[in-house]
C-alpha cells in the first residue's frame, strides 16, 4: 500500500462524504479533498524535469494536507520545511535534500524566492493559492519518464538534526509509515469515529504519522489548530462534540491541564491524551491523571527514525507505572543492549534498540551514519534505559547530544557551528539546562579570542538570531576560560538527561 492509497480508499461511496478535516471555519470531506488534490495535480502533470524531492513550505493548514497528497500522487518525495526557518537554514536544507520544487502560498512565496536567490537557476515554485507554477531557468538535458513509486521507495524526508554539513534527514518509505500507522491504530484503538486535534507541527513525525495519517487510514477525522496556541482556544475545541484525542509534549500537557478545573471538560468527548517527546515531570503530571480519571493519559516514546511511535504506557498502567514509557506497540520489538553488546538484565541500564518495519530506510545521503545507527536490522536509538521486572521500559538518559525544549529536538552541534562563525569565539559547547516550563533550554559555554568592552554575551545572542530559528537560540551565554577536554583534545559533553 502507498500513502496516496489512504486517500483513494476514502473516496469510495461509503466514505466519500465523511469529513476528513476541520480547519477554523473550513470543513472538507474526503471527496472534496481528493478533488482539490486532483485539480492541483492537473497543473503539474507531464513535467518530468520536476521529478524528485519536493519541499512543502506551508504552516499547519488544509493546504499543507493538499500539498502532501499532491506530491504522493505525482510519485515524488515529500520534504516538509519549517515556515520559521531563517534564510541560511532554508538554503542548507534545500541544498542537502536536493529539493528542486517548493510548494508554498502567496504570503510566503516572495520571501522564499528571495531567500533562495542563489538557487534561481535550479529552483521552481508552485503557489497553491493561485495554482501557478514558476519553473526554473534550468532546462533538462534529458527528460525521463517518472517511475511510479513502490512500497519500499522513500516517500518522506523528515528533519532530525543540523544544517549545512551536519544536516540529516530520515528516509521513510511507504512501508515504514503504513506499518507504524497500523501499529498505532491497534494500540490506541482508533476507529472511524475518532477525531484528532493537531497542535504540533505537521512537519514532525508525531503529528504526521500518529495523528494525520493514522486517522485518515481509518477514515476518521482531524482538526488542525488554526492560529496561535492559546490554552483557552484549545479547551474550547476540546469541548466540541467531535474531538476524541490530542497529542502533546509535556510542556503543553501542563499548560493545558495543570490548573484546569475538571468541570471545564465536563461535556468533552475526549477519550485519550498522548504525551511525550521530552522530560516529563511526573510529580506534576500525576495529579492531572488522577483528576481527569475518565480520560486515558498515554505516555509515549518514539523517534523520527522509527516513523514515530515505539512504545505506549496505556491508561490502566498510567499511575502504577508512572515514569515508564510503557511497552512496545504491536509489530515493534525493543531490547536493552547492556555491556559488551549483550542483552541487559532486569533493571540493568543500557541502550534502547528497536526493530520493526517502522524503522527508517536510512539517513538521506549519509550511508556511513546509517550503518552506525542500524546494525543487523536494529535501530540504535541513542537513548539509555532499562526494563523492570514486568518488562515496562524506563528511559534514564541519552547518548546522543539532543536538547529537548518543549518537545522540540535541538541539536547542539548545529548551534555550535553557528557560534564558531562569530569572530570573537574560539571554542563553543552547547548543552541543555533544566527549565521548569520547557524541560530544557539551550545554553552555551564559549571561550573567546580576546576580551572586549561591552556585553559580549548579548552580542553573541544577537548574532545567533540572524542564523537560527528562535527556538534554537541559546538562552544564556557563559564566557569561560577553558572547556574541559579529553586526552585527545575533544570537548567533553555531559550525557545526562533530565527526567
Helices and strands as residue ranges (DSSP letters): H 3-9, E 19-23, E 26-29, H 30-44, G 48-50, E 53-56, H 62-73, E 77-80, H 87-96, E 99-104, H 109-115, G 117-119, E 124-127, E 132-134, E 154-161, G 164-166, E 168-173, H 174-188, E 195-198, H 205-205, I 206-213, H 214-217, E 221-224, H 231-238, E 245-248, H 250-257, G 262-265, E 272-275, H 282-291, E 296-303, G 304-306, E 308-313, G 315-317, E 327-328, E 333-337, G 339-341, E 350-355, E 362-363, H 367-373, E 374-375, E 378-387, E 393-398, E 402-405, E 408-411, H 412-419, E 425-435, E 439-448, H 456-465, G 470-472, E 476-479
